[in-house]
Amino acid sequence: MDFAADAVNGTPMEVHPYYPVGVVISGYVAKTLSTLEILGIFTATCLSILIPTWLFIRHTRRDLAFGDGLTALWFVLCGFIHLGLEGYFAFHAHDLASRSTVLAQLWKEYSLSDSRYLTADSFVVCMETITAVFWGPLSFACAWFIVTNHPLRHPLQSIISLGQLYGDVLYYGTFTFDLVISGIEYSRPEPAYFWCYYMLMNAFWIIIPLCLLTQSTRETAKAFSRMEKAMKN
């Protein structure tokens, strides 16, 4: 195993593959699962959530529009990711690098595209904590509101989507600011890490919330328009 001397106390410290070169990651322990194993576990977990949820939704509301069913599915997935995955990070942010659980190794894999997750970066910790505490539970509530046709569906959908969009824009913004202004590269140079992990995986929380926010805004405007017409009559 490769080791380097710790400049502070002289204790051996395992060399890590994260950028920027020389970034200090306290207590780092290398992951034992391969990239394919980690991605396989993540994909299998998502499918094990989405397939039963879809079957439940179609069984519970046979008349539910296909698009609304997909939206409910989206919020269920968000709930599990925000609470389970991001909640785990928020809870273990300060010792994540030393952990070897499956969730910790998943974060170590993703951190190849953004090492801030292994250095307890203040923005990332705060952003992920807010996401886990608020958007996680509310995503489950919104999915249920969609399935039950609850009148609070669109107000809640707007709040969650705006929160997700705002958080992701700030996430992209802080990463880009440090890269362009300060020259700090948090991602490894291989294109797969930057374009697939960092850009593509986070883009879902830009595009989909933006579409849902637009939908809810239109539905809210229609509701107010109908109410005003009814009051005039």
C-alpha positions, 0 to 999 in steps of 0.5 A: 500500500502507498503511503506519504508522510503527514506534514503535520505530525509525521504519521503515515497517511494513505495516498488518495486519488482526489483533487486538487493535488495535495488536498488534506483528507483526514482519516482517509480509508480507500474504498474496497468496492470497484466502480462497477460494483458501486454503480451496480448497487446504486442502480439496483437500489433505485430500481428496487424502489421505482418498480414497486412504487410504480406498480403501487401507484398504478394499482391505487390510481388507475385513472392517474395520468401517465405524466402525474405517475412519473412525477410521483415516481420522481418525488419518491426517488428524490425522497429516498436519495435526499433522506437516505443518501444525502442524509447519510452524508450530512450525518457523517460529513466530518468522518466520511473519509474514514468510513467503509459502509456502502453509502460511504463508498458511494460518496467516495466514488462520487467525490472523484468528481467533487472532493469537497464531500470528503473535506467537510466543505461548509457549503456542501455540508449545509446544502446537503443537510437542508436538502435531507431535512426539508426536501426529503420528507416533503418529497414523500408528502408531495408524491402522496399528494399527487396520487391522492389528488390533494389540493396542496399538490402544486404549492408543495411541488413548487416549494420543493422544486424551487428549493432543489433548483436553487440548491443545485444552482448554488452547487454548480456556482460555487464549484465553477467560481472556485475553478474559474476565479481561484483555479481550484479543481475539485474533480479529477481530470478524467472526462467521465468524472466531470461530465458524467458524475458532476455535470450529468447526474446533477443536471437532473435536479436542474431540468426536472425541477424547472419543468415541474415549477413551470407546470405548477405555476401554470396550474396555480395561475389557472386556478386563480383565473377560474376562481376570479371568473366564478366570483364575477359570475 
